[in-house]
Amino acid sequence: MAKIANVSVGNKHPVRIMGILNTSPESFFKKSVNTSNISIKNTVKQMEDEGADFIDIGGMSTAPYLPTLVSENVESKRILNAIKIIQNFTNLPISVDTCRAKVAKDALEFGVEIINDISGLKYDVEMQQVISEYKPSLILCAFDSKTVLDDSVYAAKKLLGESLNIAKKLCIPSEKIVLDPAIGFFRKTGKSPFFTKIKSDYVKRDLDILKNLSSIKQNFPILISVSNKSFIGNILRKSNPTDRLFGSIAAETVSVLNGADIIRTHNVGATKDAIMIASQLLK
């Protein structure tokens, strides 16, 4: 069991929901973008009403197939604006989705309790110092800057193990760590630096991961983020992310049945219903 920002996760505790607040206009899922103050407030209020346990703020898209890199100052400004708005009307724990040290530090200075690093603390060499200083709860993603040739499940476990070793050296208690096997971030090619290069088919890779969550967990809670992602569009032949809701709910349901402890999603209300049914099937 872990305690992420004082929310118990894993073991016999309910599956938790992390609502995605996207403040980057470059995002692959345009419907999810919230840039105005009123839009941010209304979206978070709705996610809270629908059952979100955490809010995860993103200020820069990291979709591998999009050239979406923005400056650290832009990313930080977007995130800090959202943090200030959210803290004015809710006590929901806030996670910040960033792999850059300056952005993480700025957010932690404002009381953010969770850093969701899609590089597993490997992208920015200064990130480790920030994590060591502030000791936040962590979501660690499977990531490698080099090409990964191994079996997908084995590779995910190996890369997550590397990030766990980094966190251990930084004296982060294991109870403050959640693992993410990085659905959607293993690709043959990409236009951003935020993906792990593989030579195999990414759809098969993502499906293999979802089938084998129990072996990837390594006694840690696991977070799954599949909402509206490309492998769903590929299977359903739906190029527009707004057409992938039902596929997303199906993948989230299977993830819960296979051992996911947190579902990170754009669709909090629908996901909550699916999780409630799936959880009953696990009893």
Summary of the structure (lengths in Angstrom):
residues: 283
radius of gyration: 17.0
end to end distance: 17.9
largest distance: 47.0
contacts: 1023
relative contact order: 0.15
helix: 43%
strand: 17%
